[in-house]
Structures are given as C-alpha cells and as structure tokens.
C-alpha cells in the first residue's frame, strides 16, 4: 500500500516538472516572437511609413542667347593747334637770410619700468644661519614676521616633505628679549647622518613655508669643517 502511494507522488511530481518546463518554453517563445500563436495578447502591427516622393519641378527649356548688333563708333579727327612759346623772365637770385638755426632740445629716453615682482608661494622663507659641532644634535632658530616676532605659528620636524612623516612639532615661543624661537633636541650625543625637513604652519596646520627645505645632519668630529651637529635655521616673513 505504501509503494502505491509513493509511486503516485512520483508520477505527480514528474507531471508538475513537465508542466513547468512547458510553461517556461512557452514564455521563452512568446518573449522571442510576441506574435506567436501561443500568445493570446499579440501586440498590434506597426504601420509601415510610406515615403512620399516630392515631384521635382520641370526645368525650363534651354535658352540660347541671340547676339545683338553693336554699332561701331566713327572717329572724327580734331585739328590740333600749335602752341606758342612765350619766353619766361629769368629768375633773380635772392640772398639767403642769415637766420640762426633753432637749437634742438635733447631727447630723453624714458627709464625702463621694473618688472612686477612675482609673489612667493609661501609666506615664510627658511635660511640656514650655521651648522657646527656640538655635544648634542639640535636644530633651533628664530621666526620673524616683518622684522618683528612672529606669533601663533608652529615648526614641524619630519623625515620627508610628506605631512605623514612628521615626528615632532613645536609652537614658537617668546624669549625674555621678546624674540620668537624654537628648538628640537634630537639627541644628547651624535646621530647617524640623516636629512631632517622643517617647515612653518599656522594654528590650523596650513603650510606657510616650503616643506622641501631640509638640513643634512652628520656625526663628523669637531676637527672636520663639515661637522654639523647644531643647526641654526631661521624663518622670516
């Protein structure tokens, strides 16, 4: 009894699958050709546009120009009178008047106009004042604006011009004499040779000097004139 029931379910399943396949095939045929006989809702036929050919206007017959007779003018000789020569009086030479020549004023050449200075891309300009031997590796200097102290700016120290390579930052402070200075103590001894990049920024981090400016520090001894342990770098606006 159980086998008969299972066979019935299998036959029913097979019939459903066959019906699904037939429906899918019918939809595919209708999608490919909407005007197939299986589609009860066939789309209407599109009217084929008829091209109206405009009648060309008839050209007029070829016109042949008729030459016209032009009268030839007759030239009549006109008597020419012989001119009579009348002697002209001899010109009398007049003495030249002794009029002094008017002196010419010297022409002044206008002075050349000086070229308009091109503004620098950055407000502050770095300048290496000195780099000497020292007991520590230090970079320091002054920051001025218009010859006076510069307030509200910062100095960044980095290993490359990239802002992501910044290793330290100092706010420019005032000394007892009123000047604005900064200082980076890199080491209490010597360091391996390296390039350090410095630039000025404002309080919001905007760059105010060329970030490509750098100092080449080294560990040469004091007797070497190229020794660079203590660098003094000033920024001026």
Secondary structure, DSSP 8 states (H G I E B T S, - for coil): -HHHHHHHHHHHHHHHHHHHHHHHHHHHHHHH-TTSTT-SS-------------------------------------------------------------------------------SSS-EEEEEEEE--SSEEEEEEEEETTEE--S-EEEEESSSSGGGEEEEEE-EE-TTS-EEEEEEEESS---SEEEEEEEE-TT--B-S-TT-EEEE----TTSTT--SEEEEEEE-
